[in-house]
Amino acid sequence: MQQLMKLKLSQNFDAAHCIGSHKGKCKNVHGHTWTVNVELEFIVDVFFDGGILVDFGDIKSWINELDHKNLNEVFCREDVTAEFLTLHFIDKIKLLLVDKKYLHSIFVEVWESPNASVSVKDIIK
């Protein structure tokens, strides 16, 4: 028998950025309280013993590394967007969970404001 187990994490951080190629006001340095939502789906079977599937502390630490930083400086990029951050977190999580046999999918949603977000779902198996 298989079951789908979903683990969720939500974390906020404050950081500045600019989108240098933007024609509007976003080309100027400005800040956001960003929210990162992560959902990990695992397909577990009768052999899963209920142990830990992922250490949420690892994911939180990557998010917290960006707190109170200029994201353009951190990533050495002219354009740091919510789209870029979403893909960045997907890649970081994939590296952490590269050998997790139960991993089915990774969903990351990055909110740059209460009304604007970008999300990606990566199906592993």
DSSP file (Angstrom, degrees, kcal/mol; ACC not computed):
  #  RESIDUE AA STRUCTURE BP1 BP2  ACC     N-H-->O    O-->H-N    N-H-->O    O-->H-N    TCO  KAPPA ALPHA  PHI   PSI    X-CA   Y-CA   Z-CA
    1    1 A M              0   0    0      0, 0.0    45,-0.4     0, 0.0     2,-0.4   0.000 360.0 360.0 360.0 137.6    0.0    0.0    0.0
    2    2 A Q        -     0   0    0     43,-0.2     2,-0.3    44,-0.1    43,-0.2  -0.885 360.0-169.6-115.0 147.7    1.2    3.5   -0.8
    3    3 A Q  E     -A   44   0A   0     41,-2.7    41,-2.8    -2,-0.4     2,-0.7  -0.974  22.2-127.7-132.2 148.2    0.3    6.8    0.8
    4    4 A L  E     -A   43   0A   0     -2,-0.3     2,-0.5    39,-0.2    39,-0.2  -0.872  25.9-167.5 -96.9 117.1    1.0   10.4   -0.3
    5    5 A M  E     -A   42   0A   0     37,-3.4    37,-3.0    -2,-0.7     2,-0.5  -0.916   2.1-161.0-108.1 127.8    2.6   12.3    2.6
    6    6 A K  E     -A   41   0A   0     -2,-0.5     2,-0.4    35,-0.2    35,-0.2  -0.932   3.7-166.9-113.4 127.1    2.8   16.1    2.3
    7    7 A L  E     -A   40   0A   0     33,-3.0    33,-3.0    -2,-0.5     2,-0.4  -0.934  11.1-164.7-111.0 135.1    5.2   18.2    4.4
    8    8 A K  E     +A   39   0A   0     -2,-0.4     2,-0.3    31,-0.2    31,-0.2  -0.917  12.0 178.0-125.5 146.5    4.8   21.9    4.4
    9    9 A L  E     -A   38   0A   0     29,-2.5    29,-3.2    -2,-0.4     2,-0.4  -0.993   5.5-171.3-143.7 138.2    6.9   24.8    5.5
   10   10 A S  E     +A   37   0A   0     -2,-0.3     2,-0.3    27,-0.2    27,-0.2  -1.000  12.5 171.4-131.2 132.8    6.3   28.6    5.4
   11   11 A Q  E     -A   36   0A   0     25,-2.2    25,-3.1    -2,-0.4     2,-0.3  -1.000  16.9-150.2-143.9 138.7    9.1   31.1    6.2
   12   12 A N  E     +A   35   0A   0     -2,-0.3     2,-0.3    23,-0.2    23,-0.2  -0.773  16.2 172.4-105.2 152.6    9.3   34.9    5.9
   13   13 A F  E     -A   34   0A   0     21,-2.1    21,-2.7    -2,-0.3     2,-0.5  -0.975  25.8-131.5-152.3 155.0   12.4   37.1    5.3
   14   14 A D  E     +A   33   0A   0     -2,-0.3    54,-4.7    19,-0.2    55,-0.5  -0.915  39.7 148.7-108.0 130.5   13.0   40.8    4.6
   15   15 A A  E     -Ab  32  69A   0     17,-2.0    17,-2.2    -2,-0.5     2,-0.2  -0.994  36.3-127.2-158.9 155.7   15.3   41.7    1.8
   16   16 A A  E     +Ab  31  70A   0     53,-2.5    55,-3.1    -2,-0.3     2,-0.3  -0.676  32.5 154.4-100.9 158.2   15.9   44.4   -0.9
   17   17 A H  E     -A   30   0A   0     13,-2.6    13,-2.4    -2,-0.2     2,-0.3  -0.967  23.1-149.3-164.6 171.8   16.3   43.9   -4.6
   18   18 A C        -     0   0    0     -2,-0.3    62,-1.4    11,-0.2     2,-0.6  -0.973  16.8-136.1-144.6 160.5   15.9   45.7   -7.9
   19   19 A I  B >   -E   79   0B   0      7,-2.8     3,-2.3    -2,-0.3    60,-0.2  -0.851  20.7-169.2-117.2  91.4   15.1   44.6  -11.4
   20   20 A G  T 3  S+     0   0    0     58,-1.9    -1,-0.1    -2,-0.6    59,-0.1   0.755  83.3  51.6 -56.9 -30.2   17.6   46.5  -13.4
   21   21 A S  T 3  S+     0   0    0     -3,-0.1    -1,-0.3     5,-0.1     2,-0.1   0.534  84.9 111.5 -85.3  -5.9   16.0   45.7  -16.8
   22   22 A H    <   -     0   0    0     -3,-2.3     5,-0.1     1,-0.1    -3,-0.0  -0.434  59.9-149.9 -71.1 140.6   12.6   46.9  -15.6
   23   23 A K  S    S+     0   0    0     -2,-0.1    -1,-0.1     3,-0.1     2,-0.1   0.616  76.0  58.0 -85.5 -13.6   11.3   50.0  -17.3
   24   24 A G  S >  S-     0   0    0      4,-0.0     3,-1.6     1,-0.0     4,-0.1  -0.063 113.2 -62.9-101.8-157.3    9.2   51.1  -14.2
   25   25 A K  G >  S+     0   0    0      1,-0.3     3,-1.8     2,-0.2    -6,-0.1   0.666 116.7  78.4 -68.4 -16.7    9.9   51.8  -10.6
   26   26 A C  G 3  S+     0   0    0      1,-0.3    -7,-2.8    -8,-0.1    -1,-0.3   0.584  75.7  76.5 -70.6  -7.3   11.1   48.3   -9.9
   27   27 A K  G <  S+     0   0    0     -3,-1.6    -1,-0.3    -9,-0.2     2,-0.2   0.699  85.6  78.8 -73.0 -16.6   14.4   49.2  -11.5
   28   28 A N  S <  S-     0   0    0     -3,-1.8    -9,-0.2    -4,-0.1     2,-0.2  -0.616 100.9 -93.8 -88.8 150.9   15.2   51.0   -8.2
   29   29 A V        +     0   0    0     -2,-0.2     2,-0.3   -11,-0.1   -11,-0.2  -0.450  59.8 156.3 -64.1 130.5   16.3   49.2   -5.1
   30   30 A H  E     -A   17   0A   0    -13,-2.4   -13,-2.6    -2,-0.2     2,-0.3  -0.947  30.6-121.1-150.2 166.4   13.3   48.5   -2.9
   31   31 A G  E     -A   16   0A   0     -2,-0.3     2,-0.3   -15,-0.3   -15,-0.2  -0.763  18.6-174.8-118.7 160.9   12.4   46.0   -0.2
   32   32 A H  E     -A   15   0A   0    -17,-2.2   -17,-2.0    -2,-0.3     2,-0.8  -0.967  32.4-125.1-140.8 155.6    9.8   43.3    0.5
   33   33 A T  E     -A   14   0A   0     79,-0.4   -19,-0.2    -2,-0.3     2,-0.2  -0.932  44.6-157.7 -95.7 103.6    8.8   41.0    3.3
   34   34 A W  E     -A   13   0A   0    -21,-2.7   -21,-2.1    -2,-0.8     2,-0.4  -0.533  10.6-157.1 -84.1 147.8    9.0   37.8    1.2
   35   35 A T  E     -AC  12 111A   0     76,-2.1    76,-3.2   -23,-0.2     2,-0.5  -0.998   3.3-162.9-124.6 130.5    7.2   34.6    2.1
   36   36 A V  E     -AC  11 110A   0    -25,-3.1   -25,-2.2    -2,-0.4     2,-0.5  -0.961   3.8-168.6-114.8 120.6    8.5   31.3    0.9
   37   37 A N  E     -AC  10 109A   0     72,-3.0    72,-2.6    -2,-0.5     2,-0.4  -0.932   5.2-171.8-108.2 130.0    6.1   28.3    1.0
   38   38 A V  E     -AC   9 108A   0    -29,-3.2   -29,-2.5    -2,-0.5     2,-0.4  -0.978   7.0-176.9-123.1 132.1    7.5   24.9    0.5
   39   39 A E  E     -AC   8 107A   0     68,-2.7    68,-2.7    -2,-0.4     2,-0.5  -0.993   5.1-169.4-127.7 125.5    5.5   21.7    0.0
   40   40 A L  E     -AC   7 106A   0    -33,-3.0   -33,-3.0    -2,-0.4     2,-0.5  -0.956   6.1-157.6-114.9 128.1    7.2   18.3   -0.4
   41   41 A E  E     -AC   6 105A   0     64,-2.4    63,-3.5    -2,-0.5    64,-1.6  -0.909   9.8-174.6-108.6 131.8    5.3   15.3   -1.4
   42   42 A F  E     -AC   5 103A   0    -37,-3.0   -37,-3.4    -2,-0.5     2,-0.8  -0.973  20.8-142.4-123.2 137.3    6.6   11.8   -0.6
   43   43 A I  E     -A    4   0A   0     59,-2.9     2,-0.3    -2,-0.4   -39,-0.2  -0.888  29.9-172.0 -97.1 110.2    5.1    8.5   -1.7
   44   44 A V  E     -A    3   0A   0    -41,-2.8   -41,-2.7    -2,-0.8     2,-0.2  -0.733   5.0-168.4-104.7 152.5    5.6    6.2    1.3
   45   45 A D    >   -     0   0    0     -2,-0.3     3,-1.8   -43,-0.2   -43,-0.2  -0.566  47.3 -72.8-126.4-170.2    4.9    2.5    1.4
   46   46 A V  T 3  S+     0   0    0    -45,-0.4   -44,-0.1     1,-0.3    -2,-0.0   0.677 125.8  61.6 -63.9 -16.8    4.7   -0.2    4.0
   47   47 A F  T 3  S+     0   0    0      2,-0.0     2,-0.4     0, 0.0    -1,-0.3   0.587  76.0 105.6 -87.5 -10.1    8.5   -0.1    4.5
   48   48 A F    <   -     0   0    0     -3,-1.8    -4,-0.0     1,-0.1     0, 0.0  -0.576  56.5-161.0 -71.6 126.6    8.5    3.5    5.7
   49   49 A D        -     0   0    0     -2,-0.4    -1,-0.1     1,-0.0    -3,-0.1   0.332  44.2-101.7 -95.4   7.2    9.1    3.5    9.4
   50   50 A G  S    S+     0   0    0      1,-0.2     3,-0.1     2,-0.0    -2,-0.1   0.582  73.9 145.4  85.9   8.7    7.8    7.0   10.2
   51   51 A G        -     0   0    0      1,-0.2     2,-0.2     2,-0.0    -1,-0.2  -0.063  61.0 -66.3 -71.3 178.9   11.3    8.5   10.4
   52   52 A I        -     0   0    0      1,-0.2    -1,-0.2     3,-0.0     3,-0.1  -0.485  40.6-172.8 -71.9 133.0   12.2   12.0    9.4
   53   53 A L  S    S+     0   0    0      1,-0.4     2,-0.3    -2,-0.2    -1,-0.2   0.775  71.7   4.0 -94.3 -33.0   11.9   12.6    5.6
   54   54 A V        -     0   0    0    -14,-0.0     2,-0.9    46,-0.0    -1,-0.4  -0.989  67.1-124.1-152.6 144.4   13.5   16.1    5.6
   55   55 A D    >>  -     0   0    0     -2,-0.3     3,-1.5     1,-0.2     4,-0.9  -0.815  18.1-161.9 -90.2 106.0   15.1   18.5    8.1
   56   56 A F  H 3> S+     0   0    0     -2,-0.9     4,-2.7     1,-0.3     5,-0.2   0.778  86.0  70.8 -59.2 -25.6   13.0   21.6    7.9
   57   57 A G  H 3> S+     0   0    0      1,-0.2     4,-2.1     2,-0.2    -1,-0.3   0.845  93.7  54.8 -60.6 -34.0   15.9   23.4    9.7
   58   58 A D  H <> S+     0   0    0     -3,-1.5     4,-1.5     2,-0.2    -1,-0.2   0.935 111.0  43.5 -64.5 -45.5   18.0   23.1    6.5
   59   59 A I  H  X S+     0   0    0     -4,-0.9     4,-1.8     1,-0.2    -2,-0.2   0.917 113.4  51.6 -67.1 -43.1   15.4   24.7    4.3
   60   60 A K  H  X S+     0   0    0     -4,-2.7     4,-3.0     1,-0.2    -1,-0.2   0.889 106.1  55.4 -59.8 -39.2   14.8   27.5    6.9
   61   61 A S  H  X S+     0   0    0     -4,-2.1     4,-1.4     1,-0.2    -1,-0.2   0.878 105.7  50.9 -65.5 -36.6   18.5   28.2    7.1
   62   62 A W  H  < S+     0   0    0     -4,-1.5     4,-0.4     2,-0.2    -1,-0.2   0.904 113.6  45.4 -65.2 -40.2   18.7   28.8    3.3
   63   63 A I  H >< S+     0   0    0     -4,-1.8     3,-1.6     1,-0.2     4,-0.3   0.932 111.2  51.9 -67.5 -45.1   15.8   31.2    3.6
   64   64 A N  H >< S+     0   0    0     -4,-3.0     3,-1.3     1,-0.3    -1,-0.2   0.748  95.1  70.9 -65.7 -23.7   17.2   33.0    6.6
   65   65 A E  T 3< S+     0   0    0     -4,-1.4    -1,-0.3     1,-0.2    -2,-0.2   0.757  98.8  50.8 -61.4 -22.8   20.6   33.5    4.8
   66   66 A L  T X  S+     0   0    0     -3,-1.6     3,-1.3    -4,-0.4    -1,-0.2   0.522  81.3 124.2 -91.6  -7.4   18.7   36.0    2.7
   67   67 A D  T <  S-     0   0    0     -3,-1.3   -52,-0.2    -4,-0.3     3,-0.1  -0.327  84.5  -2.2 -63.6 130.5   17.2   38.0    5.6
   68   68 A H  T 3  S+     0   0    0    -54,-4.7     2,-0.3     1,-0.2    -1,-0.3   0.846 106.6 123.7  58.2  40.2   18.1   41.7    5.5
   69   69 A K  E <  S-b   15   0A   0     -3,-1.3   -53,-2.5   -55,-0.5     2,-0.8  -0.816  71.3-112.3-121.0 163.2   20.3   41.4    2.4
   70   70 A N  E >>  -b   16   0A   0     -2,-0.3     4,-2.1   -55,-0.2     3,-0.7  -0.893  28.4-155.3 -91.2 111.3   20.4   43.0   -1.0
   71   71 A L  H 3> S+     0   0    0    -55,-3.1     4,-2.4    -2,-0.8     6,-0.2   0.793  89.5  60.6 -64.5 -29.6   19.5   40.0   -3.2
   72   72 A N  H 3>>S+     0   0    0    -56,-0.3     5,-1.5     1,-0.2     4,-0.7   0.892 109.1  44.0 -63.7 -38.0   21.2   41.5   -6.2
   73   73 A E  H <45S+     0   0    0     -3,-0.7     3,-0.2     2,-0.2    -2,-0.2   0.896 111.8  52.6 -72.2 -40.9   24.5   41.5   -4.3
   74   74 A V  H  <5S+     0   0    0     -4,-2.1    -2,-0.2     1,-0.2    -1,-0.2   0.925 122.0  30.4 -59.8 -45.2   23.9   38.0   -2.9
   75   75 A F  H  <5S-     0   0    0     -4,-2.4    -1,-0.2    -5,-0.1    -2,-0.2   0.427 100.7-129.5 -97.6   0.2   23.2   36.5   -6.3
   76   76 A C  T  <5 +     0   0    0     -4,-0.7     2,-0.3    -3,-0.2    -3,-0.2   0.924  65.0 129.9  50.7  49.9   25.5   38.8   -8.3
   77   77 A R      < -     0   0    0     -5,-1.5    -1,-0.2    -6,-0.2     3,-0.2  -0.970  62.3-143.3-134.1 147.0   22.7   39.5  -10.7
   78   78 A E  S    S+     0   0    0     -2,-0.3   -58,-1.9     1,-0.2     2,-0.6   0.840  96.3  45.3 -73.9 -35.5   21.1   42.7  -12.1
   79   79 A D  B     +E   19   0B   0    -60,-0.2     2,-0.6   -59,-0.1    -1,-0.2  -0.924  61.3 172.0-117.3 108.6   17.6   41.1  -12.1
   80   80 A V        +     0   0    0    -62,-1.4     2,-0.2    -2,-0.6    -8,-0.1  -0.958  19.3 170.5-113.9 113.2   16.5   39.2   -9.0
   81   81 A T     >  -     0   0    0     -2,-0.6     4,-2.4     1,-0.1     5,-0.2  -0.653  51.0-105.8-116.1 169.0   12.8   38.4   -9.3
   82   82 A A  H  > S+     0   0    0     -2,-0.2     4,-2.3     1,-0.2     5,-0.2   0.861 123.2  56.4 -61.2 -34.8   10.3   36.2   -7.5
   83   83 A E  H  > S+     0   0    0      2,-0.2     4,-2.0     1,-0.2    -1,-0.2   0.930 107.1  47.9 -61.8 -45.4   10.6   33.8  -10.5
   84   84 A F  H  > S+     0   0    0      1,-0.2     4,-2.4     2,-0.2    -2,-0.2   0.930 111.8  49.3 -61.2 -46.1   14.4   33.6  -10.0
   85   85 A L  H  X S+     0   0    0     -4,-2.4     4,-2.5     1,-0.2     5,-0.2   0.885 107.7  54.8 -63.3 -38.2   14.0   33.0   -6.2
   86   86 A T  H  X S+     0   0    0     -4,-2.3     4,-2.0     1,-0.2    -1,-0.2   0.940 111.8  43.1 -60.4 -47.2   11.4   30.3   -6.8
   87   87 A L  H  X S+     0   0    0     -4,-2.0     4,-2.3     2,-0.2    -1,-0.2   0.858 110.6  57.3 -67.4 -34.9   13.7   28.4   -9.1
   88   88 A H  H  X S+     0   0    0     -4,-2.4     4,-2.3    -5,-0.2    -2,-0.2   0.940 109.1  44.7 -59.4 -47.8   16.7   29.0   -6.7
   89   89 A F  H  X S+     0   0    0     -4,-2.5     4,-2.4     2,-0.2     5,-0.2   0.876 110.0  54.8 -68.3 -36.7   14.8   27.3   -3.8
   90   90 A I  H  X S+     0   0    0     -4,-2.0     4,-2.3    -5,-0.2    -1,-0.2   0.948 110.8  46.6 -57.4 -48.0   13.6   24.4   -6.0
   91   91 A D  H  X S+     0   0    0     -4,-2.3     4,-2.0     1,-0.2    -2,-0.2   0.901 111.5  50.5 -62.9 -42.5   17.3   23.7   -6.9
   92   92 A K  H  X S+     0   0    0     -4,-2.3     4,-1.8     1,-0.2    -1,-0.2   0.908 111.8  47.7 -62.5 -41.7   18.5   24.0   -3.3
   93   93 A I  H  X S+     0   0    0     -4,-2.4     4,-2.5     1,-0.2    -2,-0.2   0.897 108.2  55.1 -67.8 -39.7   15.8   21.5   -2.2
   94   94 A K  H  < S+     0   0    0     -4,-2.3     4,-0.2     1,-0.2    -1,-0.2   0.905 107.8  50.0 -59.1 -41.2   16.7   19.1   -5.0
   95   95 A L  H >< S+     0   0    0     -4,-2.0     3,-0.8     1,-0.2    -1,-0.2   0.904 112.1  47.5 -63.7 -40.6   20.3   19.1   -3.8
   96   96 A L  H 3< S+     0   0    0     -4,-1.8     3,-0.3     1,-0.2    -2,-0.2   0.887 121.8  35.0 -65.3 -39.3   19.3   18.4   -0.2
   97   97 A L  T >< S+     0   0    0     -4,-2.5     3,-2.1     1,-0.2    -1,-0.2   0.111  77.5 124.7-106.0  20.8   16.9   15.6   -1.2
   98   98 A V  T <  S+     0   0    0     -3,-0.8    -1,-0.2     1,-0.3    -2,-0.1   0.808  82.4  35.5 -54.6 -35.0   18.8   14.1   -4.1
   99   99 A D  T 3  S+     0   0    0     -3,-0.3     2,-0.9    -4,-0.2    -1,-0.3   0.096  81.2 125.0-110.0  24.1   18.9   10.6   -2.7
  100  100 A K    X   -     0   0    0     -3,-2.1     3,-1.0     1,-0.2    -3,-0.1  -0.739  43.7-163.9 -84.0 109.4   15.5   10.6   -1.0
  101  101 A K  T 3  S+     0   0    0     -2,-0.9    -1,-0.2     1,-0.2   -58,-0.1   0.732  84.2  51.6 -69.6 -21.4   13.8    7.5   -2.5
  102  102 A Y  T 3  S+     0   0    0    -49,-0.1   -59,-2.9   -60,-0.1    -1,-0.2   0.586  78.0 121.7 -90.6  -9.7   10.3    8.5   -1.4
  103  103 A L  E <   +C   42   0A   0     -3,-1.0   -61,-0.3   -61,-0.2     3,-0.1  -0.324  26.2 165.3 -63.3 127.6   10.3   12.0   -2.9
  104  104 A H  E     -     0   0A   0    -63,-3.5    20,-3.0     1,-0.4    21,-1.2   0.771  58.8  -6.2-108.3 -45.1    7.5   12.6   -5.4
  105  105 A S  E     -CD  41 123A   0    -64,-1.6   -64,-2.4    18,-0.3     2,-0.4  -0.996  47.5-145.5-155.2 157.3    7.3   16.4   -5.9
  106  106 A I  E     -CD  40 122A   0     16,-2.3    16,-3.3    -2,-0.3     2,-0.5  -0.996  16.0-172.6-124.8 127.2    8.6   19.7   -4.8
  107  107 A F  E     +CD  39 121A   0    -68,-2.7   -68,-2.7    -2,-0.4     2,-0.4  -0.987   4.9 179.5-120.4 127.7    6.4   22.8   -4.7
  108  108 A V  E     -CD  38 120A   0     12,-2.5    12,-2.4    -2,-0.5     2,-0.4  -0.996   5.2-175.5-129.0 132.7    7.8   26.3   -4.0
  109  109 A E  E     -CD  37 119A   0    -72,-2.6   -72,-3.0    -2,-0.4     2,-0.5  -0.996   6.5-163.5-127.1 127.6    5.8   29.5   -3.9
  110  110 A V  E     -CD  36 118A   0      8,-2.9     8,-2.0    -2,-0.4     2,-0.5  -0.955   3.1-163.4-114.8 120.8    7.5   32.9   -3.3
  111  111 A W  E     -CD  35 117A   0    -76,-3.2   -76,-2.1    -2,-0.5     6,-0.2  -0.895  12.7-178.0-101.7 125.1    5.4   35.8   -2.3
  112  112 A E  E    S+     0   0A   0      4,-2.1   -79,-0.4    -2,-0.5     5,-0.1   0.582  79.1   1.2 -95.7 -11.7    6.9   39.3   -2.8
  113  113 A S  E >  S- D   0 116A   0      3,-1.2     3,-1.1   -81,-0.1    -1,-0.2  -0.945  89.1 -90.5-157.2 171.0    3.8   40.9   -1.3
  114  114 A P  T 3  S+     0   0    0      0, 0.0     3,-0.1     0, 0.0   -80,-0.0   0.685 126.6  38.9 -62.1 -14.0    0.5   39.7    0.1
  115  115 A N  T 3  S+     0   0    0      1,-0.1     2,-0.4     0, 0.0    -4,-0.0   0.375 108.4  61.8-117.4   4.1   -1.0   40.0   -3.4
  116  116 A A  E <   +D  113   0A   0     -3,-1.1    -4,-2.1     2,-0.0    -3,-1.2  -0.967  55.2 151.2-142.1 121.9    1.8   38.7   -5.8
  117  117 A S  E     -D  111   0A   0     -2,-0.4     2,-0.4    -6,-0.2    -6,-0.2  -0.948  28.0-149.1-144.1 164.3    3.5   35.3   -5.9
  118  118 A V  E     -D  110   0A   0     -8,-2.0    -8,-2.9    -2,-0.3     2,-0.3  -0.992  20.5-173.4-130.5 139.4    5.2   32.9   -8.2
  119  119 A S  E     -D  109   0A   0     -2,-0.4     2,-0.4   -10,-0.2   -10,-0.2  -0.976  10.1-171.3-137.3 152.6    5.1   29.1   -7.8
  120  120 A V  E     -D  108   0A   0    -12,-2.4   -12,-2.5    -2,-0.3     2,-0.5  -0.998   7.2-160.6-138.6 137.2    6.7   26.1   -9.4
  121  121 A K  E     -D  107   0A   0     -2,-0.4     2,-0.6   -14,-0.2   -14,-0.2  -0.986   8.6-164.6-118.9 123.3    5.9   22.4   -8.9
  122  122 A D  E     -D  106   0A   0    -16,-3.3   -16,-2.3    -2,-0.5     2,-0.6  -0.929   9.4-149.2-109.9 115.1    8.6   20.0   -9.9
  123  123 A I  E     -D  105   0A   0     -2,-0.6   -18,-0.3   -18,-0.2   -19,-0.1  -0.747  14.5-177.5 -86.1 121.9    7.5   16.3  -10.3
  124  124 A I              0   0    0    -20,-3.0   -19,-0.2    -2,-0.6    -1,-0.2   0.906 360.0 360.0 -86.7 -46.9   10.4   14.0   -9.4
  125  125 A K              0   0    0    -21,-1.2   -20,-0.1     0, 0.0   -21,-0.1   0.339 360.0 360.0-126.6 360.0    8.8   10.6  -10.1
